[in-house]
Amino acid sequence: MNAIQSLQSLDVKSQVSAEEWQTRVDLAACYRLIAMYGWDDVVFTHVSAKIPGTEHFLINPYGLMFEEITASSLVKIDLQGNKLMESPFEINPAGFTIHSAVHEARHDAGCVLHTHTPEGVGVSCQKEGILPISQQALFVLCSLAYHDYEGVALNEDEKSRLQAHLGRANNLVLRNHGLLTCGRRISDAFLTMYTLQRCCEIQVAAQAGGSELTTISQTILNGAVESMRKVTRGAGSGIAWPALLRKIQRVNPGFDV
């Protein structure tokens, strides 16, 4: 019997609260959306989500493609990386170092999302980082931090430096490595990453054109948060998340089991 067959016999849904199950469904959908948009990196990178009312977290089973992940296959862990529920899967220790660092310091971060996209890594290698050249950059720059590369994230000592660099920001550029976003809800972290990723795509495309780039004034940058509030009518990520769930249900159903 393989790991996925073993998982089916566990009947995870009957063993968890309604709040945990909904978190599992939303997180599995998030993984499949990342695959749909092409932001995945084989079985590497991660999204972690806090189970409401606890200091326990869900993260991807190491070895599954993002397009394969289901609500039941997500692994429940504590801040030390210990599995809290029977699972045939393990987790990626390097990924856990980064995610546990954020969850440990940011109790408001219900979800942490990390990617290695070519555009994200490409911009992370640029000394000036995110440039104020697009509308997408407006929303990134109002909550942005940087963390220098220290090698594969296996060193516990790095956690305190990552926490200090992130501070209260919701967008983090991991130099020479990739992108990270966090949010109160899974939908917040996903939509924040969507904007950050698109910002990097636009920057790389603009630079490839070879012409001198125009920048957006600081006055306009200062009004970005209020502009976003008006555009979403105060709903934030909730304006798009239901539509994204409908889309992934059409494109890649089966995440909610």
C-alpha positions in Angstrom: 0.0 0.0 0.0 1.5 3.4 -1.0 1.3 6.6 1.1 -1.7 8.0 -0.7 -3.6 4.8 -0.2 -2.6 4.7 3.4 -3.9 8.2 3.8 -7.3 7.3 2.4 -7.8 4.8 5.3 -7.2 7.4 8.0 -10.5 9.4 7.3 -9.0 12.7 8.4 -12.2 14.7 8.1 -13.9 12.8 10.9 -10.9 13.4 13.2 -10.7 17.2 13.0 -12.8 20.2 13.9 -15.0 22.0 11.3 -12.6 25.0 11.5 -9.5 22.8 10.8 -11.2 21.1 7.9 -12.1 24.4 6.3 -8.5 25.5 6.7 -7.4 22.3 5.1 -9.7 22.8 2.1 -8.6 26.4 1.6 -5.0 25.5 1.9 -5.2 22.6 -0.5 -7.0 24.9 -3.0 -4.2 27.4 -2.5 -1.6 24.8 -3.4 -3.5 23.8 -6.5 -3.9 27.5 -7.5 -0.1 27.9 -7.2 0.4 24.9 -9.6 -2.2 26.3 -12.0 -0.4 29.7 -12.2 3.0 27.9 -12.6 4.5 29.2 -9.4 5.4 25.7 -8.1 8.9 24.3 -8.1 8.4 20.5 -8.5 7.8 19.4 -4.8 9.7 22.3 -3.3 8.5 25.6 -1.6 5.6 25.7 0.8 2.5 27.3 2.1 1.7 26.9 5.8 -1.5 27.8 7.5 -2.4 28.1 11.2 -5.4 26.1 12.5 -7.7 28.7 14.0 -7.6 28.9 17.8 -4.3 27.0 18.1 -0.6 27.3 17.6 -0.7 24.3 15.2 0.0 24.5 11.5 -0.7 22.7 8.3 2.0 22.3 5.6 2.4 20.3 2.4 3.4 16.6 2.5 7.0 16.4 1.2 7.0 14.5 -2.1 3.6 15.4 -3.5 3.2 17.8 -6.4 1.2 20.9 -5.6 -1.4 19.8 -8.1 -1.9 16.6 -6.1 -2.4 18.0 -2.6 -5.7 17.4 -0.9 -7.2 18.6 2.4 -6.5 15.2 4.0 -2.9 15.0 2.8 -1.8 18.2 4.6 0.5 17.5 7.6 -0.4 18.9 11.0 2.7 20.1 13.0 3.7 22.3 15.9 6.3 25.0 16.0 9.0 22.5 16.6 8.1 20.5 13.4 6.6 17.6 15.3 3.7 15.8 13.6 0.6 16.0 15.7 -1.6 13.6 13.7 -0.8 10.3 12.0 0.4 10.8 8.4 2.3 8.7 5.9 4.1 11.8 4.8 7.1 13.9 6.2 7.8 17.6 5.8 10.7 19.5 4.2 13.0 20.6 7.1 14.4 23.7 5.2 10.9 24.9 4.4 9.8 24.5 8.0 12.7 26.6 9.2 11.5 29.6 7.2 7.8 29.1 7.9 8.2 28.4 11.6 10.3 31.6 11.9 7.5 33.7 10.5 4.6 32.0 12.5 6.7 32.2 15.7 7.1 36.0 15.4 4.0 37.0 13.6 0.9 35.7 15.5 -1.2 37.7 13.0 0.1 35.6 10.1 -2.5 32.9 9.6 -0.8 31.9 6.4 2.8 32.1 5.0 3.5 31.5 1.3 6.9 31.0 -0.3 7.9 30.6 -4.0 10.9 30.2 -6.2 9.5 31.6 -9.5 12.1 32.7 -12.2 10.8 36.3 -12.1 10.8 36.4 -8.2 14.3 34.9 -7.9 15.4 37.2 -10.8 14.3 40.4 -9.0 15.6 39.1 -5.7 19.1 39.0 -7.3 18.8 42.7 -8.3 20.5 45.1 -5.9 17.7 47.7 -6.1 15.0 45.1 -5.5 11.4 46.1 -6.3 11.3 49.2 -8.4 8.4 51.7 -8.2 7.5 51.3 -11.9 4.0 49.6 -12.0 0.6 49.9 -10.3 1.3 46.4 -8.8 4.5 47.8 -7.2 2.4 50.4 -5.4 0.8 47.8 -3.2 4.0 45.8 -2.7 6.1 48.7 -1.7 3.8 49.8 1.1 4.6 46.6 3.0 7.9 45.3 1.8 11.1 43.9 3.5 14.3 42.1 2.4 16.3 39.3 3.9 19.8 38.4 2.7 20.7 34.9 1.5 22.4 32.7 4.1 22.4 29.4 2.2 19.8 26.6 2.3 17.6 27.4 5.3 18.6 24.7 7.7 20.3 26.9 10.3 18.1 27.7 13.4 20.2 30.8 14.0 18.9 32.4 10.8 15.4 32.5 12.2 16.0 35.5 14.4 17.5 37.5 11.6 14.7 36.6 9.2 12.1 37.7 11.9 13.9 41.0 12.4 14.1 41.7 8.7 10.4 40.9 8.1 9.1 43.0 11.0 5.5 43.9 10.3 5.8 43.6 6.5 3.5 41.3 4.5 5.9 41.0 1.5 9.4 39.7 1.9 12.1 39.4 -0.9 14.5 36.6 0.1 17.7 37.8 -1.7 19.0 35.3 -4.3 16.2 32.9 -3.3 12.6 34.0 -3.9 9.5 35.6 -2.6 7.5 35.2 0.6 4.1 36.7 1.6 2.0 36.4 4.8 -1.5 37.3 5.6 -4.2 36.9 8.2 -6.1 34.5 6.0 -5.0 32.0 3.3 -6.7 34.2 0.7 -4.8 37.3 1.9 -1.4 35.5 1.5 -2.4 34.2 -1.9 -3.6 37.6 -3.3 -0.6 39.3 -1.8 1.7 36.8 -3.6 -0.3 37.2 -6.8 0.4 41.0 -6.7 4.1 40.5 -5.7 4.7 37.9 -8.4 3.0 40.0 -11.1 5.0 43.0 -10.0 8.2 41.0 -10.6 7.0 39.7 -13.9 6.3 43.3 -15.1 9.7 44.6 -13.8 11.6 41.8 -15.6 9.6 42.5 -18.8 10.2 46.3 -18.6 13.9 45.9 -18.0 14.1 43.5 -21.0 12.8 46.3 -23.2 16.1 48.1 -22.8 14.6 51.6 -22.5 14.9 54.0 -19.6 12.2 53.3 -17.0 9.8 55.9 -15.6 9.0 55.7 -11.9 5.9 56.5 -9.8 6.1 59.4 -7.4 6.2 59.0 -3.7 3.0 61.0 -3.3 1.1 58.3 -5.3 2.9 55.5 -3.5 1.7 57.0 -0.2 -1.9 56.6 -1.3 -1.7 52.9 -2.3 -3.3 51.4 0.8 -6.4 53.6 0.6 -6.6 53.0 -3.1 -6.7 49.3 -2.7 -9.4 49.6 0.0 -11.6 51.5 -2.4 -10.9 49.1 -5.3 -12.0 46.1 -3.2 -14.8 47.9 -1.5 -13.2 47.0 1.8 -13.4 43.3 1.1 -9.6 42.8 0.6 -8.8 39.3 -0.7 -12.4 38.3 -0.2 -13.4 40.0 -3.4 -11.5 37.5 -5.5 -11.1 34.3 -3.4 -14.6 32.8 -4.1 -14.0 33.2 -7.8 -10.5 31.6 -7.5 -12.1 28.6 -5.7 -14.7 28.2 -8.4 -11.9 28.3 -11.0 -9.7 25.7 -9.4 -12.8 23.5 -8.8 -13.3 23.6 -12.6 -9.7 23.2 -13.6 -8.4 20.7 -11.0 -11.2 19.3 -8.8 -10.7 17.0 -5.9 -8.7 19.1 -3.5 -11.5 19.2 -0.9 -11.2 15.5 0.1 
